[in-house]
Amino acid sequence: MKRIAIVFLLSATLMGCSNTPTGRAVGGGLLGGAAGAGIAGIAGGDPATGALLGAGIGALGGALTAPQPQPRYYGPPGRRRGWH
């Protein structure tokens, strides 16, 4: 149980490090896997099954909720910064 808590805490700290869909899927999978194993273990189920289900749901949720990149605005066309 101590190992599960350590994995959960480490994955929770890595969860906020990425804004790309791939990074969020990996973080969500780690966090979901740890949470699924912990919940299944407490509920008396198989922790491996809980980890697989939690990782799949977490990875899917992380990939689908990644923020979209915002378009950049460079000013009106024909004029560059620093040129007068």
PyMOL CGO cylinders between C-alpha atoms (Angstrom):
from pymol import cmd
from pymol.cgo import CYLINDER

trace = [
    CYLINDER, 0.00, 0.00, 0.00, 2.92, 2.31, 0.72, 0.3, 1, 1, 1, 1, 1, 1,
    CYLINDER, 2.92, 2.31, 0.72, 4.22, 1.80, -2.82, 0.3, 1, 1, 1, 1, 1, 1,
    CYLINDER, 4.22, 1.80, -2.82, 0.83, 2.74, -4.27, 0.3, 1, 1, 1, 1, 1, 1,
    CYLINDER, 0.83, 2.74, -4.27, 0.78, 5.93, -2.21, 0.3, 1, 1, 1, 1, 1, 1,
    CYLINDER, 0.78, 5.93, -2.21, 4.25, 6.89, -3.45, 0.3, 1, 1, 1, 1, 1, 1,
    CYLINDER, 4.25, 6.89, -3.45, 3.31, 6.26, -7.09, 0.3, 1, 1, 1, 1, 1, 1,
    CYLINDER, 3.31, 6.26, -7.09, 0.10, 8.25, -6.62, 0.3, 1, 1, 1, 1, 1, 1,
    CYLINDER, 0.10, 8.25, -6.62, 1.93, 11.24, -5.15, 0.3, 1, 1, 1, 1, 1, 1,
    CYLINDER, 1.93, 11.24, -5.15, 4.64, 11.21, -7.80, 0.3, 1, 1, 1, 1, 1, 1,
    CYLINDER, 4.64, 11.21, -7.80, 2.16, 10.96, -10.63, 0.3, 1, 1, 1, 1, 1, 1,
    CYLINDER, 2.16, 10.96, -10.63, 0.03, 13.72, -9.11, 0.3, 1, 1, 1, 1, 1, 1,
    CYLINDER, 0.03, 13.72, -9.11, 3.02, 16.05, -9.10, 0.3, 1, 1, 1, 1, 1, 1,
    CYLINDER, 3.02, 16.05, -9.10, 3.79, 15.26, -12.74, 0.3, 1, 1, 1, 1, 1, 1,
    CYLINDER, 3.79, 15.26, -12.74, 0.19, 15.71, -13.81, 0.3, 1, 1, 1, 1, 1, 1,
    CYLINDER, 0.19, 15.71, -13.81, 0.36, 19.50, -14.07, 0.3, 1, 1, 1, 1, 1, 1,
    CYLINDER, 0.36, 19.50, -14.07, 3.64, 19.62, -16.00, 0.3, 1, 1, 1, 1, 1, 1,
    CYLINDER, 3.64, 19.62, -16.00, 2.26, 19.22, -19.50, 0.3, 1, 1, 1, 1, 1, 1,
    CYLINDER, 2.26, 19.22, -19.50, -0.31, 20.89, -21.67, 0.3, 1, 1, 1, 1, 1, 1,
    CYLINDER, -0.31, 20.89, -21.67, 0.05, 18.64, -24.70, 0.3, 1, 1, 1, 1, 1, 1,
    CYLINDER, 0.05, 18.64, -24.70, -2.47, 15.85, -25.28, 0.3, 1, 1, 1, 1, 1, 1,
    CYLINDER, -2.47, 15.85, -25.28, 0.29, 13.22, -25.10, 0.3, 1, 1, 1, 1, 1, 1,
    CYLINDER, 0.29, 13.22, -25.10, 1.70, 14.53, -21.84, 0.3, 1, 1, 1, 1, 1, 1,
    CYLINDER, 1.70, 14.53, -21.84, -1.71, 14.82, -20.29, 0.3, 1, 1, 1, 1, 1, 1,
    CYLINDER, -1.71, 14.82, -20.29, -2.60, 11.30, -21.41, 0.3, 1, 1, 1, 1, 1, 1,
    CYLINDER, -2.60, 11.30, -21.41, 0.53, 9.90, -19.77, 0.3, 1, 1, 1, 1, 1, 1,
    CYLINDER, 0.53, 9.90, -19.77, -0.09, 11.86, -16.56, 0.3, 1, 1, 1, 1, 1, 1,
    CYLINDER, -0.09, 11.86, -16.56, -3.75, 10.90, -16.53, 0.3, 1, 1, 1, 1, 1, 1,
    CYLINDER, -3.75, 10.90, -16.53, -2.85, 7.26, -17.10, 0.3, 1, 1, 1, 1, 1, 1,
    CYLINDER, -2.85, 7.26, -17.10, -0.40, 7.26, -14.20, 0.3, 1, 1, 1, 1, 1, 1,
    CYLINDER, -0.40, 7.26, -14.20, -2.78, 8.99, -11.85, 0.3, 1, 1, 1, 1, 1, 1,
    CYLINDER, -2.78, 8.99, -11.85, -5.76, 6.88, -12.93, 0.3, 1, 1, 1, 1, 1, 1,
    CYLINDER, -5.76, 6.88, -12.93, -3.79, 3.65, -12.63, 0.3, 1, 1, 1, 1, 1, 1,
    CYLINDER, -3.79, 3.65, -12.63, -2.65, 4.46, -9.10, 0.3, 1, 1, 1, 1, 1, 1,
    CYLINDER, -2.65, 4.46, -9.10, -6.12, 5.56, -8.06, 0.3, 1, 1, 1, 1, 1, 1,
    CYLINDER, -6.12, 5.56, -8.06, -7.76, 2.52, -9.66, 0.3, 1, 1, 1, 1, 1, 1,
    CYLINDER, -7.76, 2.52, -9.66, -5.38, 0.11, -7.94, 0.3, 1, 1, 1, 1, 1, 1,
    CYLINDER, -5.38, 0.11, -7.94, -5.89, 1.83, -4.60, 0.3, 1, 1, 1, 1, 1, 1,
    CYLINDER, -5.89, 1.83, -4.60, -9.67, 1.87, -4.83, 0.3, 1, 1, 1, 1, 1, 1,
    CYLINDER, -9.67, 1.87, -4.83, -9.82, -1.75, -6.00, 0.3, 1, 1, 1, 1, 1, 1,
    CYLINDER, -9.82, -1.75, -6.00, -7.52, -2.81, -3.18, 0.3, 1, 1, 1, 1, 1, 1,
    CYLINDER, -7.52, -2.81, -3.18, -9.62, -1.04, -0.56, 0.3, 1, 1, 1, 1, 1, 1,
    CYLINDER, -9.62, -1.04, -0.56, -12.87, -2.37, -2.01, 0.3, 1, 1, 1, 1, 1, 1,
    CYLINDER, -12.87, -2.37, -2.01, -11.58, -5.95, -2.00, 0.3, 1, 1, 1, 1, 1, 1,
    CYLINDER, -11.58, -5.95, -2.00, -11.21, -6.32, -5.75, 0.3, 1, 1, 1, 1, 1, 1,
    CYLINDER, -11.21, -6.32, -5.75, -8.20, -7.12, -7.89, 0.3, 1, 1, 1, 1, 1, 1,
    CYLINDER, -8.20, -7.12, -7.89, -5.75, -4.16, -7.84, 0.3, 1, 1, 1, 1, 1, 1,
    CYLINDER, -5.75, -4.16, -7.84, -4.36, -5.09, -11.27, 0.3, 1, 1, 1, 1, 1, 1,
    CYLINDER, -4.36, -5.09, -11.27, -7.79, -4.86, -12.87, 0.3, 1, 1, 1, 1, 1, 1,
    CYLINDER, -7.79, -4.86, -12.87, -8.45, -1.58, -11.08, 0.3, 1, 1, 1, 1, 1, 1,
    CYLINDER, -8.45, -1.58, -11.08, -5.11, -0.23, -12.27, 0.3, 1, 1, 1, 1, 1, 1,
    CYLINDER, -5.11, -0.23, -12.27, -5.82, -1.18, -15.89, 0.3, 1, 1, 1, 1, 1, 1,
    CYLINDER, -5.82, -1.18, -15.89, -9.28, 0.36, -15.88, 0.3, 1, 1, 1, 1, 1, 1,
    CYLINDER, -9.28, 0.36, -15.88, -8.11, 3.48, -14.04, 0.3, 1, 1, 1, 1, 1, 1,
    CYLINDER, -8.11, 3.48, -14.04, -5.13, 3.95, -16.36, 0.3, 1, 1, 1, 1, 1, 1,
    CYLINDER, -5.13, 3.95, -16.36, -7.30, 3.64, -19.46, 0.3, 1, 1, 1, 1, 1, 1,
    CYLINDER, -7.30, 3.64, -19.46, -9.91, 6.06, -18.20, 0.3, 1, 1, 1, 1, 1, 1,
    CYLINDER, -9.91, 6.06, -18.20, -7.26, 8.50, -16.92, 0.3, 1, 1, 1, 1, 1, 1,
    CYLINDER, -7.26, 8.50, -16.92, -5.31, 8.45, -20.18, 0.3, 1, 1, 1, 1, 1, 1,
    CYLINDER, -5.31, 8.45, -20.18, -8.43, 9.04, -22.22, 0.3, 1, 1, 1, 1, 1, 1,
    CYLINDER, -8.43, 9.04, -22.22, -9.57, 11.84, -19.95, 0.3, 1, 1, 1, 1, 1, 1,
    CYLINDER, -9.57, 11.84, -19.95, -6.15, 13.49, -19.99, 0.3, 1, 1, 1, 1, 1, 1,
    CYLINDER, -6.15, 13.49, -19.99, -5.88, 13.37, -23.77, 0.3, 1, 1, 1, 1, 1, 1,
    CYLINDER, -5.88, 13.37, -23.77, -9.37, 14.76, -24.32, 0.3, 1, 1, 1, 1, 1, 1,
    CYLINDER, -9.37, 14.76, -24.32, -9.07, 17.64, -21.86, 0.3, 1, 1, 1, 1, 1, 1,
    CYLINDER, -9.07, 17.64, -21.86, -5.75, 19.12, -23.02, 0.3, 1, 1, 1, 1, 1, 1,
    CYLINDER, -5.75, 19.12, -23.02, -6.07, 22.85, -23.70, 0.3, 1, 1, 1, 1, 1, 1,
    CYLINDER, -6.07, 22.85, -23.70, -5.99, 23.96, -27.31, 0.3, 1, 1, 1, 1, 1, 1,
    CYLINDER, -5.99, 23.96, -27.31, -3.16, 26.29, -28.37, 0.3, 1, 1, 1, 1, 1, 1,
    CYLINDER, -3.16, 26.29, -28.37, -4.18, 29.92, -28.71, 0.3, 1, 1, 1, 1, 1, 1,
    CYLINDER, -4.18, 29.92, -28.71, -3.42, 31.79, -31.95, 0.3, 1, 1, 1, 1, 1, 1,
    CYLINDER, -3.42, 31.79, -31.95, -0.71, 34.43, -31.65, 0.3, 1, 1, 1, 1, 1, 1,
    CYLINDER, -0.71, 34.43, -31.65, -1.18, 38.02, -32.72, 0.3, 1, 1, 1, 1, 1, 1,
    CYLINDER, -1.18, 38.02, -32.72, 1.85, 39.81, -34.11, 0.3, 1, 1, 1, 1, 1, 1,
    CYLINDER, 1.85, 39.81, -34.11, 0.26, 43.17, -34.90, 0.3, 1, 1, 1, 1, 1, 1,
    CYLINDER, 0.26, 43.17, -34.90, -0.95, 44.61, -38.18, 0.3, 1, 1, 1, 1, 1, 1,
    CYLINDER, -0.95, 44.61, -38.18, 0.68, 43.28, -41.37, 0.3, 1, 1, 1, 1, 1, 1,
    CYLINDER, 0.68, 43.28, -41.37, 3.41, 45.35, -43.00, 0.3, 1, 1, 1, 1, 1, 1,
    CYLINDER, 3.41, 45.35, -43.00, 4.92, 46.75, -39.85, 0.3, 1, 1, 1, 1, 1, 1,
    CYLINDER, 4.92, 46.75, -39.85, 7.62, 45.03, -37.85, 0.3, 1, 1, 1, 1, 1, 1,
    CYLINDER, 7.62, 45.03, -37.85, 8.60, 45.84, -34.31, 0.3, 1, 1, 1, 1, 1, 1,
    CYLINDER, 8.60, 45.84, -34.31, 11.82, 47.76, -33.94, 0.3, 1, 1, 1, 1, 1, 1,
    CYLINDER, 11.82, 47.76, -33.94, 11.71, 49.23, -37.46, 0.3, 1, 1, 1, 1, 1, 1,
    CYLINDER, 11.71, 49.23, -37.46, 10.79, 52.87, -37.83, 0.3, 1, 1, 1, 1, 1, 1,
]
cmd.load_cgo(trace, "trace")
